[in-house]
Amino acid sequence: MLREQGVEPEIVKYLEEAPDAATLKTLLSMMDMAPRELLRKREKEYKELDLADPSLGDDEIVAVMVEHPRLIERPIVVNGDRAVMGRPTERVLEVLDR
């Protein structure tokens, strides 16, 4: 979709280059999301690590995502100081400069 819009994306292979806690917190802030909203709840690690536990704080959830990047919902599309979760895919258009 980005290429169709004339944008060549820089793709970050997050399983090979896992984001650190500061990067995740920045992305969450840019998307105005809580860490729980970025968790992939269908991954086996979600159940194994009992991430549905409401007593877990934001910092704890971010730390788990750093250690287990498969838990990070994707794609996250960043353009300058704006970012969106690319689901549904049409949301990607929200961060493109037109």
C-alpha positions in Angstrom: 0.0 0.0 0.0 2.8 2.4 0.8 4.6 1.7 -2.5 1.3 2.4 -4.3 1.3 5.8 -2.6 4.8 6.5 -3.8 6.5 5.8 -0.5 9.4 3.4 -0.1 9.1 2.0 3.4 12.0 1.3 5.7 11.1 -2.1 7.1 12.3 -3.0 10.6 12.4 -6.7 11.2 11.3 -6.4 14.8 12.1 -10.1 15.6 15.7 -9.5 14.6 16.0 -6.0 15.9 13.6 -5.9 18.8 12.7 -2.4 20.0 13.9 -1.4 23.4 11.6 -0.1 26.1 12.2 3.6 25.3 11.4 3.0 21.6 8.2 1.1 22.5 7.1 3.9 24.9 7.7 6.5 22.2 5.7 4.6 19.7 2.9 4.1 22.2 2.8 7.8 22.9 2.8 8.6 19.2 -0.1 6.3 18.7 -1.9 7.4 21.9 -2.1 3.8 23.0 -1.7 1.9 26.3 0.8 -1.0 26.2 -2.0 -3.5 26.6 -3.5 -2.3 23.4 -0.3 -3.3 21.5 -0.3 -6.8 22.8 -1.1 -9.7 20.5 -3.4 -11.7 22.7 -3.5 -14.8 20.5 0.3 -15.5 20.9 1.1 -18.5 23.2 3.4 -16.2 25.3 0.4 -14.1 26.2 -1.2 -17.0 28.0 2.0 -18.5 29.3 3.1 -15.2 30.8 -0.4 -14.5 32.2 -0.5 -11.1 30.5 -4.3 -10.8 31.0 -3.5 -10.2 34.7 -4.9 -6.7 35.4 -2.4 -6.1 38.1 0.5 -5.8 35.6 1.5 -2.2 35.1 2.4 -0.5 31.8 6.2 -0.8 32.5 5.9 -4.5 33.2 4.0 -5.0 29.9 6.5 -3.0 27.9 9.4 -5.0 29.5 7.6 -8.3 28.4 7.3 -7.0 24.9 11.0 -6.1 24.8 11.8 -9.7 25.9 9.1 -11.3 23.7 8.7 -9.1 20.6 6.3 -11.6 19.0 3.8 -10.1 21.4 3.9 -6.7 19.6 1.0 -6.1 17.4 2.0 -5.0 13.9 2.5 -3.3 11.6 3.3 0.0 13.1 3.8 2.7 10.6 5.8 5.8 11.5 6.2 9.0 9.5 8.0 11.8 11.3 6.3 12.4 14.6 3.2 10.4 13.7 2.6 6.7 14.0 -0.4 4.4 13.6 -1.2 0.7 14.0 -1.6 -0.5 10.4 -4.8 -2.4 11.1 -7.0 -2.0 9.3 -4.5 -1.3 6.5 -6.3 1.9 5.5 -5.1 3.5 8.7 -1.6 3.7 7.2 -2.9 6.6 5.0 -3.4 8.7 8.1 0.3 9.3 8.6 1.2 10.0 5.0 2.0 13.5 4.1 -0.2 14.5 1.2 
